[in-house]
């Protein structure tokens, strides 16, 4: 659970510390699961110290240390050479480990515009000094799913030590394919994906938790070698509504999984059959995501409706 960027402000730091002390010490009575509390840091000791001081109160803590790896970012943002960037990464991961972090995520910002050979080198060096997860960021949302599959496959095949760590992907939605990219990454061997409830995030947002989770539930055993999550999907709708309430960001009616129209049918051609069996036009069960439906609910009257809507609504 990535809860913030402690070095950004005192308020952020104190908020993360409070989360670590409370949520980070809650134990699920049924499963014994304890949330992992994670803070974000750039490749400098000040940021890393701030994360440690904020999250150390949690039973399970981790840190994401990131740095840009694309030529354009290294030139204009970091003003560093490739070798300097590698040294920053190695120094930062080593320092986090010295503070007490046993779980360290090292992330490559703008990885999808980076040279593949350089990614393999910097990831390999980070793994060598203690990174337990490596994260590939499509920071500007430029990749198509096939490109994500190819990149993850290449890194899996060519990065030293990659089989000893978790490979993670971070997908933005600038071209509307964040969820597809996340799934492509999983198909290629990624076993962690960064997601947000309702897909909220910078610019056009990130891969949506509810979409990725339900794609895995619906298709994981068929096209992803049985990959699954332990998420209680029945809490999805309530969680989505809570996030909408707190943020003021409402999802559109046709938003996959949590939109108001997801399980609503107006066309008479559909209504006639769906009243006999919902599985004819619904690949997901409303109850699976926490939507309570009656036998005839989800039937809407409109210009495409016919006698079945009049009879059953």
Protein Blocks (a to p, Z undefined) as FASTA:
>chain_A
ZZbjfklpmklmmmmmmmmmmmmmcccfklopacdddddddddfklmmmmmmmmmmpmbd
cddddddfbfklmmmmnopafklmmmmmmmmmmmmmmnopabdcdddehklmccfklmmm
mmmmmmmnopabdcdddfkopacfklmmmmmmmmmmmgghklmpccdddddfklopmmmm
mmmmmmnopabdcddehhiaehjbpadfklmmmmmmmmmmmmngopacfbdfklmmmmmm
mmmmmnopacdfklghjamklmgcfblklmmmmmmomklmpcbdfklnopacdfkgoiac
dfkbcfklmmmZZ
